[in-house]
Amino acid sequence: MDAFKGTGLSVINAFTFGPALVKDGQLLNVDKEPRMAIGQVDKLTYVVALAEGRSSSSNGVTQQALADFMFNELHCTQAYNLDGGNSATMIFNGEYYQTGRTIKNERQQSDFIYFATAVDPETWSK
């Protein structure tokens, strides 16, 4: 931070989360049991992965399994664990992407990452 403060630049967006799963293109060794991760696969190209758990259809994943998935399957150069358990929620185009989701015993969501654009998708180049 001290080195950055001396540059005269401004922070536009800053995110703090972790632990890291993939850093600078290197798969890291990690443990614990995450439920959600965000990764970068290219400049301005991101992925979000949700591993359900504590349900009849999924036992979740270890942090190492999630790191492997982000690195080997999604080809992330950077990837970080977000929150886990019942607070891991993914909504896309107004729909929840969890099965058997219940409000009972869930805590309030206090943080979120929201992707939006002011550019008309019709003008996007492929």
N, C-alpha and C positions, 0 to 999 in steps of 0.2 A: 504494500500500500504506500509506503513512504516513497519508493521509487516512482510510483505512478503520480503521486501528488505533485512532484516536482516537474512534471511534463507540461502542465497547463491544460491538459485535455480534460474533457468531461465524460463521466460515466453515463451512458444512455440506458443500458440494460445490464443488470448484474444478478447472477443466481448463485446461491450457496446451498449445496446439498452434498450428499455423499454417504458412504464412502465411494471412492472411484472404483469402477469395475474394469474399465479400459482407459488407459491414459497415454496420450501421444502415440497411438497405434500399438500399444503393448498391452496384452492381456495380463491382468493382475491376479494374484492369489488372494482370495477373500473368503470369509465364512459368514455365518449367521443366516437368517432366512428372510430375504426381501420379498416384496410383492410387486414392486413397480420400478421401472427404470426409464431414463431418458438417454438418448444417444445421438451423436452427430455422425453422419456418414459422409458428408461433403459440406462445402460452404453453403450456409443457409438451408441445409437439408437435414432434418431431424426425424427421429423415430421415438415412439413411446411404446413400451412393452409392459403388459400387465400379466402376471402369473397369479391366477386365483389360488386360494387355499382355504383350508378349514371348511370344506364342503364335501359332499359325497362324490363329486366329480373331480376334485383336485386336492392334493395334499400340499400344493405350493411347490416351491423350489428353494434350493440353497442359494446363497449369494454367489457361490462359485458357478453353479449351473446357469444362473442368470447372466453372469459375466461371460461365460462360454457362448451362450446364445447371442448376446449383443455383439460379441467379437466374431464368431464363426458363421453365424446365420445372417445377421443383419449388417455385418462388415463395418461396425462403428470404429472410428478412430478415437473417439472420446465417448465414455458412457458412465453414468452415475446412478446409484441407487437412490430412489426417492423414498417416500414413506411406505410402510407395509401394513399388513393386517387389514382390518375392516376399513381403515381410512384410505386405502388405495382405491381410487375411483377413476374410471375412464369413461368419459362421455364424448361421443363424436356425432356431429350433426343431430344433437338433441337426444341421442339414445345411449343408455347405459350399456357397457360391455362387460357385465358380470352376470353370472347365472345365480339364481337363488338369493338375490340381494334382499336383505331385510333391514329395516330401520332399527329394529330392536338391538340394543347393545352396541350401536355404532356411535362413535364420537363425532362431534361437529367438525366440518372441514374448515381449516383456518388458512390454508395456503393452496394456491393452484397455479398451474401454468396454462395460459390461454393463448392459442395461436389464432391470429387474425390477419387479414390483409385488406388494404384499401384498393388493391388492384383487382379489376374485373377478371375473374378466372377465364372468361372467353378470350382474353388477350394474352394468356400465358403461352409461352413457346414451349414446345416439348423437346 
